Amino acid sequence: MANSLNLSLPDALRAFIDKHSGDGTLCSTPSEFVRDILRRHKAQEDSALVRDAIVLVQREMELRLIGLIPSSAVEMGDLGS
């Protein structure tokens, strides 16, 4: 289901949107252009979250390799009982 959002924009932003939408551009309407920008921004944000998670896992692996944190449940004293 599509939702709508009404925005008030300064003239400069509206001119920017108009410049990048319509005939001779990749986006046929201003709405399409704004949706594209929002999707790209969301994708960048999602990618940053994934990168952060990868870095945390890598750091944890490094700490396990040098023995600063246990690498198994046995080392942590959890024998399943």
N, C-alpha and C positions, 0 to 999 in steps of 0.2 A: 504494500500500500504506500503510495507516494504522499509525502507531507509537503506543505509549502512553508516558506519562510519569507517574510517581507523585510527588506533591508533598506535603511536610509544610508546613502553613500555620498561622500563629498564628490564634487564635480570631477576632480582629478581621477578618482577611482572609477567612476562611471565611464569616463573617457577611455581609461585603460581597458576596461571590459569591452566596451564597444569596438575599440581598435583590434581586439583579439577574437572577435566573434562576428559572424555574418559572412557575406560574400568574400571569397578569396582567403578565408581562414580555415583552420582545422575544425572549429566549432561553429555550428550554424546559428546558434542562439546564445545570448548572454547567459541564460540558465545553464546551458550545456558547458560553457566555459567555466563558470563558477563551480559546477559539480566536478569537472575535471581537476581543477585546482584543489578542491577539498579531498578528492580521492588520492591525488598525489601526496598531499600533506599527510593523510592518514597512513598511506603506504610507507612513507619515510618514518613516521612515528612507530609503526609496527616493526619495521626493520631495525630501528634503534633498540626496541625492547628485546628482539631476538639476539642482536649483537651483545647486549648487556647480559643476557642469560648465558650465552656462549662463553663470555669472559669469566663469569662467575664459576661455571663448570670447569673451565681451564685452570682457574686459580685453585679450586678445590683439588683437582687432580695433581697439581704441582705440590700442594701442601701434603697430600697423601704420599707422593713419591719421596719427599724428603722426611717423612715420618712425623710431621707436626700435628697431623690428625690421623686417627685410626682409619685403616683402609678396609676393615671388615667388622661385622657384628661381633665376631669372636674377640677381636682386639678391644672392642668396647665393653666386653664383659657380658654381652647378651648371648647366652647359649640356648635361647629359646625356652627357658623354663620360667 
